[in-house]
Amino acid sequence: MEMNQVRYFLAVCEHRNFTHAASASNVSQPSLTAAIKKLEDEMGGALFIRDRAGCRLTALGKLLRPRLRNIHSETVEAKAEAVRHVRLDRVPISIGLGETIGNNRISEVVERFRKRLPEAEIELIVRSADSLLAALREGEHDLVVMSTRVNPELYRIDRLYRETYYVVVAKNHPMSDLESVTLEALTKTDLLDRPNCEMRDTLHSACAEHDHVLYAAYRSNRVEWLLELARKGSGAVILPATAIPNDPGLVSLPVQDIDIARDVFALRFRHQATRPEATELLREFSRG
């Protein structure tokens, strides 16, 4: 199958007339008719029924039309992307994000970066830590942002920021009037637990040292689900600062008795050259 066959087929579908379709396609009618006939031979049957009113699709033609339309659209888009890439009209930058990385600070940085480099296209992909590192090694990402410690012999590590964890509850939650939350207070409320939270083991160990046991009423690896449950008063969720939305219905409280904070890093694979645009993006992170 040739692309001109697909293009002529779709033109006939649109104009319902071989003569008009040939004119719109800037080709002679015999050439268009020959291309359609060749396509019909390849597909194994007639695609159009021609009569005095023009032409209409056969059952086979109706079956093939959406598929051929998709082929045409994908081809046009692929060509356009190739042209833009060759002409450097766009600069795609792929950033892999750990599942627990908050979006507040990242979104501010990439927006500032795009104002300085409008032709940049930012791709933000959220994955598990193992998947991110594998994709980074395969060249799928320019940078990976995560808080998991990695081997410095394999990865270039740039510390981006340090952030504190807070207890987040609804404004009408019993703890919302407190200035801070003790570990004992946490044991007396329903927690909205994140199994993939880096500080989870640290928090549970600190509670165990004081003979406290935390109870998780809900568990989810998606922050947005836990935040929605918190808004409804279902419990308290412990989140890093950059993952807490600016929401008047939520209250953020520091935790007493323990310092829970984490460092967030940008990673690059040492065996892969860093593109200049990715270096510029790292500099934007350093500006705060």
Backbone hydrogen bonds in HBPLUS format (Angstrom, degrees):
<---DONOR---> <-ACCEPTOR-->    atom                        ^
c    i                          cat <-CA-CA->   ^        H-A-AA   ^      H-
h    n   atom  resd res      DA  || num        DHA   H-A  angle D-A-AA Bond
n    s   type  num  typ     dist DA aas  dist angle  dist       angle   num
A0005-GLN N   A0002-GLU O   3.06 MM   3  5.39 129.2  2.33 103.4 116.3     1
A0006-VAL N   A0002-GLU O   3.32 MM   4  6.79 154.0  2.39 147.1 153.7     2
A0007-ARG N   A0003-MET O   2.89 MM   4  6.14 164.2  1.91 153.0 157.5     3
A0008-TYR N   A0004-ASN O   2.89 MM   4  6.01 160.6  1.93 145.9 150.6     4
A0009-PHE N   A0005-GLN O   2.93 MM   4  6.05 157.9  1.98 146.4 153.0     5
A0010-LEU N   A0006-VAL O   3.01 MM   4  6.26 164.2  2.04 153.5 156.7     6
A0011-ALA N   A0007-ARG O   3.02 MM   4  6.23 145.9  2.14 140.2 150.1     7
A0012-VAL N   A0008-TYR O   2.98 MM   4  6.26 156.7  2.03 151.9 156.7     8
A0013-CYS N   A0009-PHE O   2.99 MM   4  6.31 155.0  2.06 147.0 154.6     9
A0014-GLU N   A0010-LEU O   2.99 MM   4  6.21 149.7  2.09 142.1 149.7    10
A0015-HIS N   A0011-ALA O   2.93 MM   4  6.15 165.5  1.95 154.5 157.8    11
A0016-ARG N   A0012-VAL O   2.64 MM   4  5.14 143.6  1.77 143.1 150.8    12
A0021-ALA N   A0017-ASN O   2.92 MM   4  6.02 157.8  1.97 151.1 158.3    13
A0022-ALA N   A0018-PHE O   2.92 MM   4  6.03 154.1  1.99 144.4 150.8    14
A0023-SER N   A0019-THR O   3.07 MM   4  6.32 157.6  2.13 146.8 152.7    15
A0024-ALA N   A0020-HIS O   2.96 MM   4  6.18 162.4  1.99 149.8 154.3    16
A0025-SER N   A0021-ALA O   3.00 MM   4  6.11 136.5  2.20 138.8 150.3    17
A0027-VAL N   A0022-ALA O   3.05 MM   5  5.23 172.2  2.06 151.5 153.0    18
A0026-ASN N   A0023-SER O   3.17 MM   3  5.15 161.5  2.21 103.2 108.6    19
A0032-LEU N   A0028-SER O   3.05 MM   4  6.38 160.7  2.09 153.9 159.4    20
A0033-THR N   A0029-GLN O   2.80 MM   4  5.97 166.2  1.82 159.1 163.1    21
A0034-ALA N   A0030-PRO O   2.90 MM   4  6.00 154.0  1.96 142.6 149.6    22
A0035-ALA N   A0031-SER O   3.01 MM   4  6.23 153.6  2.08 144.5 151.4    23
A0036-ILE N   A0032-LEU O   2.98 MM   4  6.25 159.3  2.02 152.7 158.1    24
A0037-LYS N   A0033-THR O   2.92 MM   4  6.11 158.1  1.97 146.2 152.6    25
A0038-LYS N   A0034-ALA O   2.96 MM   4  6.17 154.9  2.02 145.3 151.8    26
A0039-LEU N   A0035-ALA O   3.00 MM   4  6.25 153.3  2.07 144.1 151.4    27
A0040-GLU N   A0036-ILE O   2.87 MM   4  6.17 155.7  1.93 151.0 157.8    28
A0041-ASP N   A0037-LYS O   2.96 MM   4  6.25 152.7  2.04 146.2 153.4    29
A0042-GLU N   A0038-LYS O   3.04 MM   4  6.34 151.6  2.13 144.3 151.6    30
A0043-MET N   A0039-LEU O   2.89 MM   4  6.13 147.7  2.00 148.5 157.8    31
A0044-GLY N   A0040-GLU O   2.84 MM   4  5.91 125.6  2.14 140.6 153.7    32
A0045-GLY N   A0040-GLU O   3.11 MM   5  5.35 148.4  2.21 145.0 148.4    33
A0058-THR N   A0047-LEU O   3.00 MM  11  5.25 160.7  2.04 121.3 122.9    34
A0049-ILE N   A0056-ARG O   2.71 MM   7  5.30 158.8  1.75 159.0 166.7    35
A0056-ARG N   A0049-ILE O   2.93 MM   7  5.30 146.2  2.05 137.1 147.5    36
A0051-ASP N   A0054-GLY O   3.02 MM   3  5.39 157.0  2.07 128.2 135.6    37
A0054-GLY N   A0051-ASP O   3.05 MM   3  5.39 155.3  2.11 110.6 118.4    38
A0062-LYS N   A0058-THR O   2.91 MM   4  6.22 155.5  1.97 152.0 157.8    39
A0063-LEU N   A0059-ALA O   3.05 MM   4  6.28 148.0  2.16 141.1 149.8    40
A0064-LEU N   A0060-LEU O   3.01 MM   4  6.28 152.6  2.09 149.1 155.8    41
A0065-ARG N   A0061-GLY O   2.94 MM   4  5.97 143.1  2.08 148.4 157.6    42
A0067-ARG N   A0064-LEU O   3.06 MM   3  5.33 116.7  2.48 106.4 122.3    43
A0068-LEU N   A0064-LEU O   2.87 MM   4  6.03 164.6  1.89 168.1 173.4    44
A0069-ARG N   A0065-ARG O   2.86 MM   4  5.96 151.8  1.94 152.6 161.2    45
A0070-ASN N   A0066-PRO O   3.06 MM   4  6.19 152.0  2.14 137.6 144.2    46
A0071-ILE N   A0067-ARG O   3.02 MM   4  6.32 154.6  2.09 143.8 150.8    47
A0072-HIS N   A0068-LEU O   2.99 MM   4  6.17 160.2  2.03 145.4 150.3    48
A0073-SER N   A0069-ARG O   2.95 MM   4  6.18 163.3  1.98 149.7 154.2    49
A0074-GLU N   A0070-ASN O   2.90 MM   4  6.04 166.0  1.92 153.1 156.6    50
A0075-THR N   A0071-ILE O   2.99 MM   4  6.11 154.3  2.06 144.8 152.1    51
A0076-VAL N   A0072-HIS O   2.95 MM   4  6.19 163.6  1.98 153.7 157.6    52
A0077-GLU N   A0073-SER O   2.99 MM   4  6.17 163.2  2.02 149.7 154.3    53
A0078-ALA N   A0074-GLU O   2.86 MM   4  5.98 155.1  1.92 144.6 152.0    54
A0079-LYS N   A0075-THR O   2.98 MM   4  6.19 160.2  2.02 150.4 155.1    55
A0080-ALA N   A0076-VAL O   3.00 MM   4  6.22 158.0  2.05 145.9 152.3    56
A0081-GLU N   A0077-GLU O   2.86 MM   4  6.08 159.6  1.90 151.2 156.4    57
A0082-ALA N   A0078-ALA O   2.94 MM   4  6.12 155.6  2.00 144.8 151.8    58
A0083-VAL N   A0079-LYS O   2.95 MM   4  6.20 158.1  2.00 149.8 155.3    59
A0084-ARG N   A0080-ALA O   2.95 MM   4  6.19 163.2  1.98 149.6 154.4    60
A0085-HIS N   A0081-GLU O   2.85 MM   4  6.01 153.6  1.92 146.3 154.0    61
A0086-VAL N   A0082-ALA O   2.92 MM   4  6.12 166.9  1.94 151.6 154.8    62
A0087-ARG N   A0083-VAL O   2.92 MM   4  6.04 158.5  1.97 149.8 156.0    63
A0088-LEU N   A0084-ARG O   2.91 MM   4  5.78 105.4  2.48 130.5 146.7    64
A0089-ASP N   A0084-ARG O   2.84 MM   5  4.90 144.3  1.96 145.9 151.0    65
A0088-LEU N   A0085-HIS O   3.08 MM   3  4.92 151.2  2.16  97.2 106.0    66
A0091-VAL N   A0119-GLU O   2.84 MM  28  5.86 146.9  1.95 138.7 137.3    67
A0121-GLU N   A0091-VAL O   2.85 MM  30  5.68 163.7  1.88 125.7 126.7    68
A0093-ILE N   A0121-GLU O   2.75 MM  28  6.00 159.1  1.80 174.1 169.0    69
A0123-GLU N   A0093-ILE O   2.82 MM  30  6.05 165.2  1.84 162.8 161.7    70
A0142-ASP N   A0094-SER O   2.81 MM  48  5.39 157.3  1.86 139.5 146.5    71
A0143-LEU N   A0094-SER O   3.39 MM  49  6.84 158.7  2.43 155.9 161.0    72
A0095-ILE N   A0123-GLU O   2.75 MM  28  5.95 172.7  1.75 168.2 169.8    73
A0125-ILE N   A0095-ILE O   2.98 MM  30  6.30 167.3  1.99 160.2 164.0    74
A0096-GLY N   A0143-LEU O   2.88 MM  47  6.24 169.6  1.89 152.7 153.6    75
A0145-VAL N   A0096-GLY O   2.73 MM  49  6.13 162.8  1.76 166.4 168.1    76
A0097-LEU N   A0125-ILE O   2.72 MM  28  5.86 164.3  1.74 155.6 156.0    77
A0127-ARG N   A0097-LEU O   3.08 MM  30  6.34 157.8  2.13 165.2 169.5    78
A0098-GLY N   A0145-VAL O   2.91 MM  47  6.24 149.5  2.00 170.6 170.8    79
A0101-ILE N   A0098-GLY O   3.14 MM   3  5.41 167.8  2.16 113.7 117.5    80
A0107-SER N   A0103-ASN O   2.94 MM   4  5.77 165.7  1.96 150.0 154.4    81
A0104-ASN N   A0242-THR O   3.15 MM 138  5.06 156.6  2.21 155.6 151.1    82
A0108-GLU N   A0104-ASN O   3.31 MM   4  6.50 152.8  2.39 140.9 147.9    83
A0109-VAL N   A0105-ARG O   3.06 MM   4  6.32 160.9  2.10 153.3 157.8    84
A0110-VAL N   A0106-ILE O   3.00 MM   4  6.26 172.5  2.00 162.7 163.6    85
A0111-GLU N   A0107-SER O   3.10 MM   4  6.08 149.9  2.20 138.9 146.9    86
A0112-ARG N   A0108-GLU O   3.09 MM   4  6.30 159.4  2.14 146.4 151.5    87
A0113-PHE N   A0109-VAL O   2.90 MM   4  6.13 156.8  1.95 150.0 157.4    88
A0114-ARG N   A0110-VAL O   2.95 MM   4  6.13 155.4  2.01 143.4 148.8    89
A0115-LYS N   A0111-GLU O   3.16 MM   4  6.39 141.4  2.32 141.3 151.0    90
A0116-ARG N   A0112-ARG O   3.26 MM   4  6.62 141.2  2.42 141.5 151.1    91
A0116-ARG N   A0113-PHE O   3.07 MM   3  5.22 128.0  2.36  98.1 111.6    92
A0117-LEU N   A0113-PHE O   2.84 MM   4  6.10 139.5  2.00 142.7 155.8    93
A0120-ALA N   A0117-LEU O   2.95 MM   3  5.71 166.4  1.97 128.2 131.9    94
A0132-LEU N   A0128-SER O   2.92 MM   4  6.13 156.0  1.97 155.4 162.7    95
A0133-LEU N   A0129-ALA O   3.06 MM   4  6.31 165.0  2.09 155.7 158.4    96
A0134-ALA N   A0130-ASP O   3.08 MM   4  6.24 158.4  2.13 146.5 152.6    97
A0135-ALA N   A0131-SER O   2.94 MM   4  6.09 158.9  1.98 146.5 152.5    98
A0136-LEU N   A0132-LEU O   2.85 MM   4  6.06 149.5  1.94 147.5 156.6    99
A0137-ARG N   A0133-LEU O   3.03 MM   4  6.23 157.6  2.08 145.5 150.6   100
A0138-GLU N   A0134-ALA O   3.08 MM   4  6.32 137.9  2.26 138.8 150.3   101
A0140-GLU N   A0135-ALA O   2.89 MM   5  5.20 153.8  1.96 162.1 156.0   102
A0139-GLY N   A0136-LEU O   3.12 MM   3  5.17 157.9  2.17 102.2 108.8   103
A0144-VAL N   A0267-LEU O   3.10 MM 123  5.04 143.7  2.24 136.1 144.2   104
A0267-LEU N   A0144-VAL O   2.72 MM 123  5.04 157.2  1.77 148.3 156.5   105
A0146-MET N   A0265-PHE O   3.07 MM 119  5.61 151.9  2.15 150.9 159.2   106
A0265-PHE N   A0146-MET O   2.86 MM 119  5.61 173.3  1.86 156.0 156.9   107
A0154-LEU N   A0151-ASN O   3.04 MM   3  5.61 151.7  2.12 115.2 122.9   108
A0155-TYR N   A0151-ASN O   3.11 MM   4  6.32 153.3  2.18 151.0 159.3   109
A0270-ARG N   A0154-LEU O   2.92 MM 116  5.63 174.3  1.92 149.9 149.7   110
A0156-ARG N   A0268-ARG O   2.69 MM 112  4.99 160.7  1.72 152.4 157.5   111
A0268-ARG N   A0156-ARG O   3.01 MM 112  4.99 145.3  2.13 136.6 145.0   112
A0158-ASP N   A0266-ALA O   2.95 MM 108  5.10 162.5  1.98 152.0 157.0   113
A0266-ALA N   A0158-ASP O   2.76 MM 108  5.10 159.0  1.80 148.3 155.3   114
A0160-LEU N   A0264-VAL O   2.79 MM 104  5.65 162.0  1.82 153.4 159.0   115
A0264-VAL N   A0161-TYR O   2.85 MM 103  5.52 164.9  1.87 172.0 175.1   116
A0163-GLU N   A0262-ARG O   2.95 MM  99  5.64 159.2  1.99 159.4 165.5   117
A0262-ARG N   A0163-GLU O   2.95 MM  99  5.64 154.4  2.01 154.9 161.9   118
A0241-ALA N   A0164-THR O   2.98 MM  77  5.89 136.6  2.18 154.9 163.8   119
A0165-TYR N   A0260-ILE O   3.02 MM  95  5.80 160.3  2.06 158.3 152.8   120
A0166-TYR N   A0239-LEU O   2.82 MM  73  5.54 158.4  1.86 154.2 157.2   121
A0239-LEU N   A0166-TYR O   2.93 MM  73  5.54 151.2  2.01 158.1 161.5   122
A0167-VAL N   A0253-LEU O   2.78 MM  86  5.03 169.4  1.79 156.6 155.3   123
A0253-LEU N   A0167-VAL O   2.80 MM  86  5.03 155.8  1.86 143.0 151.4   124
A0168-VAL N   A0237-VAL O   2.76 MM  69  5.26 164.2  1.78 153.3 159.0   125
A0237-VAL N   A0168-VAL O   3.05 MM  69  5.26 163.7  2.07 147.0 149.7   126
A0169-VAL N   A0251-VAL O   3.01 MM  82  5.43 159.8  2.05 152.5 158.0   127
A0251-VAL N   A0169-VAL O   2.78 MM  82  5.43 159.9  1.82 162.0 167.4   128
A0173-HIS N   A0170-ALA O   3.00 MM   3  5.13 165.3  2.02 112.6 115.0   129
A0171-LYS N   A0249-GLY O   2.94 MM  78  5.31 142.3  2.08 137.9 134.7   130
A0176-SER N   A0173-HIS O   2.96 MM   3  5.33 161.3  1.99 118.7 124.9   131
A0178-LEU N   A0175-MET O   3.03 MM   3  5.56 165.6  2.05 120.8 125.5   132
A0181-VAL N   A0254-PRO O   2.90 MM  73  6.30 159.2  1.94 158.0 164.9   133
A0256-GLN N   A0181-VAL O   2.71 MM  75  5.71 171.3  1.72 147.5 149.9   134
A0186-LEU N   A0182-THR O   3.13 MM   4  6.49 146.6  2.25 143.0 152.0   135
A0187-THR N   A0183-LEU O   3.20 MM   4  6.56 141.2  2.36 142.9 152.3   136
A0187-THR N   A0184-GLU O   3.15 MM   3  5.25 127.6  2.44  95.6 108.8   137
A0188-LYS N   A0185-ALA O   3.09 MM   3  5.25 148.7  2.19 101.5 111.1   138
A0189-THR N   A0186-LEU O   3.34 MM   3  5.49 166.1  2.36 109.4 109.8   139
A0236-ALA N   A0190-ASP O   2.91 MM  46  6.42 153.2  1.99 154.6 161.4   140
A0191-LEU N   A0215-TYR O   2.95 MM  24  6.00 158.2  2.00 155.9 160.2   141
A0217-ALA N   A0191-LEU O   2.92 MM  26  5.71 135.2  2.12 140.5 152.9   142
A0218-TYR N   A0191-LEU O   3.46 MM  27  6.85 165.2  2.49 154.9 157.0   143
A0192-LEU N   A0236-ALA O   2.72 MM  44  5.60 155.0  1.78 148.9 145.7   144
A0193-ASP N   A0218-TYR O   2.79 MM  25  6.04 154.4  1.86 159.7 151.0   145
A0220-SER N   A0193-ASP O   2.99 MM  27  6.47 154.0  2.06 166.1 173.2   146
A0197-CYS N   A0194-ARG O   3.12 MM   3  5.40 161.6  2.15 121.0 120.3   147
A0200-ARG N   A0197-CYS O   3.26 MM   3  5.32 162.9  2.29 105.8 110.5   148
A0203-LEU N   A0199-MET O   2.94 MM   4  6.10 161.8  1.97 155.4 159.9   149
A0204-HIS N   A0200-ARG O   3.00 MM   4  6.25 166.2  2.01 154.3 158.0   150
A0205-SER N   A0201-ASP O   2.89 MM   4  5.99 155.3  1.95 147.9 154.9   151
A0206-ALA N   A0202-THR O   3.02 MM   4  6.20 157.7  2.07 146.0 151.7   152
A0207-CYS N   A0203-LEU O   3.06 MM   4  6.33 154.9  2.12 147.6 154.4   153
A0208-ALA N   A0204-HIS O   2.95 MM   4  6.14 155.3  2.01 144.3 151.3   154
A0209-GLU N   A0205-SER O   3.06 MM   4  6.33 146.8  2.17 146.6 154.4   155
A0210-HIS N   A0207-CYS O   3.01 MM   3  5.33 140.6  2.17 104.8 116.0   156
A0212-HIS N   A0207-CYS O   2.72 MM   5  4.71 165.7  1.74 142.4 139.1   157
A0211-ASP N   A0208-ALA O   3.00 MM   3  4.74 161.2  2.04 106.9 107.9   158
A0227-LEU N   A0223-VAL O   2.87 MM   4  6.12 158.6  1.92 160.0 166.7   159
A0228-GLU N   A0224-GLU O   3.13 MM   4  6.22 152.0  2.21 135.9 142.8   160
A0229-LEU N   A0225-TRP O   3.07 MM   4  6.37 154.3  2.13 146.1 153.0   161
A0230-ALA N   A0226-LEU O   2.87 MM   4  6.13 151.5  1.95 145.1 153.6   162
A0231-ARG N   A0227-LEU O   2.90 MM   4  6.20 155.9  1.96 148.7 154.6   163
A0232-LYS N   A0228-GLU O   3.24 MM   4  6.50 140.7  2.40 137.1 146.6   164
A0232-LYS N   A0229-LEU O   3.13 MM   3  5.13 125.9  2.43  94.0 107.9   165
A0234-SER N   A0229-LEU O   2.99 MM   5  5.35 163.4  2.02 154.6 149.7   166
A0233-GLY N   A0230-ALA O   2.89 MM   3  5.07 160.2  1.93 110.1 115.8   167
A0243-ALA N   A0240-PRO O   2.97 MM   3  5.58 157.0  2.03 120.6 128.0   168
A0244-ILE N   A0241-ALA O   3.21 MM   3  5.55 167.2  2.23 113.2 116.8   169
A0247-ASP N   A0245-PRO O   3.01 MM   2  5.51 118.9  2.39 108.8  92.1   170
A0250-LEU N   A0247-ASP O   3.02 MM   3  5.56 167.9  2.04 122.6 124.6   171
A0272-GLN N   A0269-PHE O   3.13 MM   3  5.57 147.2  2.24 122.6 122.1   172
A0278-ALA N   A0275-ARG O   3.02 MM   3  5.34 124.7  2.34 105.9 119.6   173
A0279-THR N   A0275-ARG O   3.15 MM   4  6.55 151.6  2.23 151.2 159.6   174
A0280-GLU N   A0276-PRO O   2.95 MM   4  6.27 152.5  2.02 147.2 154.8   175
A0281-LEU N   A0277-GLU O   2.95 MM   4  6.23 148.1  2.06 141.1 149.8   176
A0282-LEU N   A0278-ALA O   3.03 MM   4  6.34 150.5  2.12 144.0 151.2   177
A0283-ARG N   A0279-THR O   3.05 MM   4  6.40 150.6  2.14 144.4 152.3   178
A0284-GLU N   A0280-GLU O   3.01 MM   4  6.35 144.4  2.14 142.2 152.0   179
A0285-PHE N   A0281-LEU O   3.13 MM   4  6.53 144.8  2.26 143.2 152.0   180
A0285-PHE N   A0282-LEU O   3.12 MM   3  5.09 121.1  2.48  93.7 108.1   181
A0286-SER N   A0282-LEU O   3.19 MM   4  6.56 147.5  2.30 143.7 152.0   182
A0287-ARG N   A0284-GLU O   3.16 MM   3  5.26 145.5  2.28  98.6 108.7   183
A0288-GLY N   A0285-PHE O   3.06 MM   3  5.64 164.1  2.08 116.6 120.7   184
